[in-house]
């Protein structure tokens, strides 16, 4: 597949995502709007868990507080937010806002069935974009690449290669999460940032 064909294929994939109703048809009360950003030519890809309420309202990944913290971390790796949003690729395990949790505390975590319904789209995004570095953010995204039996403390600050691509996970940057706020876990986040910075320097020596 040449570059023009890949661009067309990605546009068609985005069109399919915007018209997807698989979760609604399966009985899940989601807000059907794919929240992704980026196009061909990206070397870096972030994979979040699922859009939150502010992402749904703004129409872009990692908006508001979580995005502020995420890009504060990434800035330490030499990544500027405006540049990243304009040139790189941001997606998630499931693409649509899943709605509020039944408890009313926060957003609902997509079920395993919803994740499976959306997985072919994610696989196609990764194949078409072919990023050199993938940053899975949060437990659902991390579980795509690391065994679920491993704790966050066992995977944050580490890296692995999958199909020739480097994978460097980050915890979810939510302000409600206490995990990244402890001293020991902040040190692990710092290790992850160092790894990301090394890859960014290799991929973009001009930055």
C-alpha positions in Angstrom: 0.0 0.0 0.0 1.6 3.3 -1.0 1.3 6.6 0.9 -1.7 7.9 -1.0 -3.5 4.6 -0.4 -2.7 4.7 3.3 -4.1 8.3 3.6 -7.3 7.2 1.9 -7.5 4.1 4.0 -7.1 6.2 7.2 -9.7 8.7 6.1 -12.1 5.8 5.4 -11.3 4.3 8.8 -12.1 7.6 10.5 -15.4 7.8 8.6 -16.3 4.3 9.7 -15.5 5.3 13.3 -17.7 8.4 13.1 -20.6 6.2 11.9 -20.0 3.2 14.1 -23.0 2.1 16.2 -21.7 -1.3 17.3 -21.8 -0.5 21.0 -25.2 1.1 20.8 -26.6 -1.9 18.9 -25.1 -4.1 21.6 -27.0 -2.2 24.3 -24.4 0.1 25.7 -25.5 3.7 26.3 -22.6 5.5 24.9 -22.2 8.9 23.2 -21.5 7.9 19.6 -18.7 10.2 18.6 -15.1 9.0 18.0 -12.6 11.3 19.8 -9.3 10.9 18.1 -6.8 13.2 16.5 -3.9 13.0 14.0 -3.2 11.6 10.5 -0.5 9.9 8.4 3.1 10.7 9.1 3.0 10.4 12.9 5.8 8.6 14.6 4.4 8.8 18.1 1.0 7.5 19.2 -0.7 7.8 22.5 -3.4 5.3 23.4 -5.7 6.3 26.2 -8.5 4.4 27.9 -11.7 6.1 26.7 -12.8 9.7 26.2 -14.1 11.5 29.3 -16.9 14.0 29.6 -14.6 17.0 28.8 -13.1 15.1 25.8 -16.6 14.5 24.5 -17.5 18.2 24.9 -14.3 19.5 23.4 -13.9 16.8 20.7 -10.3 16.2 21.4 -8.3 13.6 23.4 -6.9 14.4 26.8 -8.6 17.7 27.3 -8.8 19.7 30.6 -7.0 18.5 33.7 -5.8 15.1 32.5 -4.4 16.6 29.4 -2.7 19.3 31.3 -0.9 16.8 33.5 -0.1 14.5 30.5 1.5 17.2 28.5 3.4 18.5 31.6 4.9 15.0 31.7 5.5 14.9 28.0 7.1 18.4 28.0 9.8 16.9 30.3 10.5 14.5 27.4 10.9 17.4 24.9 7.4 17.3 23.5 5.3 20.5 23.1 1.6 20.1 23.3 0.7 22.2 20.2 3.3 20.4 18.1 2.2 16.9 19.3 -1.5 17.6 18.7 -0.8 19.0 15.3 1.6 16.3 14.0 1.3 13.1 16.0 -1.6 10.6 16.7 -3.9 10.3 19.7 -6.4 7.6 20.1 -7.9 5.3 22.8 -8.9 1.7 23.5 -12.6 2.7 22.9 -13.3 5.8 20.9 -16.6 7.1 22.3 -17.6 8.6 25.6 -19.0 5.7 27.7 -21.1 7.9 30.0 -21.1 8.3 33.7 -20.6 5.4 36.1 -23.7 4.0 37.8 -22.3 5.2 41.1 -22.3 8.7 39.7 -18.6 9.0 40.6 -16.6 9.6 37.5 -17.0 8.1 34.0 -17.9 4.5 33.3 -15.1 2.1 32.5 -15.8 0.5 29.1 -16.7 -3.2 29.4 -14.5 -5.9 28.0 -17.1 -6.5 25.3 -16.9 -2.8 24.3 -13.2 -3.0 24.2 -13.4 -6.1 21.9 -15.9 -4.3 19.6 -13.5 -1.4 19.2 -10.3 -3.4 19.0 -10.3 -3.9 15.2 -10.4 -0.1 14.7 -7.4 0.3 17.0 -5.5 -2.4 15.3 -6.1 -0.7 11.9 -5.0 2.6 13.3 -1.7 1.1 14.5 -1.1 -0.7 11.2 -1.8 2.4 9.1 0.1 4.9 11.2 2.9 2.5 11.9 4.3 4.6 14.8 7.8 4.0 16.1 6.8 4.7 19.7 3.5 3.9 21.4 2.6 5.4 24.8 -0.3 3.5 26.3 -1.8 5.6 29.1 -3.9 4.1 31.9 -4.6 0.5 32.8 -6.9 -0.5 29.9 -4.3 0.7 27.3 -1.4 -0.8 29.3 -3.1 -4.2 29.3 -2.9 -4.3 25.6 0.9 -4.8 25.9 1.6 -6.0 29.4 0.1 -8.9 31.4 -2.8 -7.9 33.5 -1.3 -9.7 36.6 1.4 -7.0 36.7 0.8 -4.0 38.9 1.4 -0.5 37.6 4.5 -0.3 39.7 5.9 -3.2 37.8 5.4 -1.7 34.3 5.7 2.0 34.7 9.3 3.0 34.0 9.9 0.0 31.8 9.7 -0.5 28.0 9.3 -3.3 25.5 9.3 -3.9 21.8 6.3 -5.2 20.0 6.4 -5.8 16.2 9.4 -3.5 16.0 7.7 -0.6 17.9 8.7 0.6 21.3 6.1 0.6 24.0 6.5 3.0 27.0 3.5 3.1 29.4 2.3 5.9 31.5 -0.3 5.9 34.3 -3.5 7.7 33.8 -2.9 11.4 34.6 -6.3 12.0 36.2 -6.4 14.3 39.1 -8.6 11.8 40.9 -5.9 9.1 40.7 -3.6 8.9 43.7 -1.2 6.5 42.1 1.0 9.0 40.4 1.0 11.3 43.4 3.1 9.2 45.8 6.9 9.8 45.9 7.8 6.3 44.9 5.4 6.2 42.0 6.4 9.7 40.8 10.0 8.3 40.5 8.6 5.6 38.2 6.9 8.2 36.1 10.2 10.0 35.9 11.8 6.9 34.6 9.1 6.5 32.0 9.6 10.1 30.9 13.4 9.5 30.6 12.7 6.6 28.3 10.2 8.6 26.2 12.8 11.4 25.9 15.4 9.0 24.6 13.1 7.7 21.9 12.0 11.2 21.0 15.6 12.3 20.6 16.3 9.3 18.3 13.2 9.9 16.2 13.3 13.7 16.1 16.9 14.8 16.6 16.0 18.3 15.6 13.7 18.8 18.6 
